[in-house]
């Protein structure tokens, strides 16, 4: 069985978040979840506004992710609060997840618009 890249990245992010000691703190957990929603809303908005319907979905997704750098950075900061030794891995996983999510938003927008 061959796993697709988005599936692997999802498991990587879930693995990081499941093991992070930050989730032992209910307030911090809620803050992380709220920031993830803020970041995802930004990605969706940017993907919608940046999609020209012709560019590769991944190209649009990278641009959307770059436009949401502040939201990603806040999410990384929150997730790294209790696991500062894992900040590099968290940063990489969150940035990859951001592009994967933005790609899914671009594809959903195109499917909805019939492109």
N, C-alpha and C positions, 0 to 999 in steps of 0.2 A: 504494500500500500504506500503510495507516494503522497506526502502531505504538501499542500500548497503553501506558498510563502506567507500569505495572510494568516493561515491557520497556525503555522509555526510561531509567527510573531505574537499572535494572540496568546498562545500557551506560554510564551516567554514572559510576556507582561503579567499574565495571571500568576505565573510561578513567582515572579519577583514580588508582586503585591501580596500573594498568599503567605509568603515567608517573612515579609517585612515586619519587624517588631512594632512599627508605627500603628499597625492595625489592632494592637492591644489597647490603644488609647481611643476610646469612643469618639471624643471630640475631634481628634486629629483624623480619624477615619471619616467622619462626616465632612470635614473640611476638604479632604482629598477627593471624596466623591463629588462634592459641590464644585470643586475646581475642575474636575474632569468634565462635568456638564458644561461649565463655562467654556472650557477649551473646545469641546465638541460642537457647541453652538457657534463658536468663532469659525471652526473648520467648515461647518456646513454653510455659513453665510459667505465666507470667502470663496469656497468652491463654487457656489452658485454665481457669485459676481465675477469670478475670474474665468469661468468656463466659456470658451468661444465655440464649443461644439466641434472643433476641428483638431485641436491639439490632443496629443496622447493624454489619457486620463492621469497617468503618473506625473506628467509634466505640470498639469494644472494642480494636482495634489501637492506637489512639492512647493509650488508657489503659495498655495493656501496655507500649508504648514508654516512656511516662512513668515507669512502675514500674521500668524498666531503665535509667534515666538514668545511674546510676553506671557501668554496664557500657558504655554508649554513650560516655560521657565518657572512659573509659580507652582505648577503641578510637580515638577521635578524637585523644587525646594521643599514642598510639603512632604513628598514621599521620602526625601533624603533626611528629614529632620531627625529620625530615630536611627537611621542606618547610614551615617556619613561615610563609612568605609565602602559602601556599595554605590556611592553617587555616580561613578562613571558608568556602571552597568545600568542603573536606573535611567540616567540621561540617555544612553543609547536606546534602551527599550522604549522610553516615552517618545523620543523623536521618531523612531521607526513606526510606532503605533500611530502617531499623528499622521504620517503619510499614508499608512494603510487605511485609516478611517477617512481621510480626505478623499482617497481614491474611491472608496465605497460611496461616498456622497456624490462624487462626480458621476459615477456609473448610475446611481439611482436617479439623479437629475436627468441624465440622458435617456434613461429608460422611460421616465415619466413624460419627457418631451418627444419621445419617439425618434431619437437620434442614434 
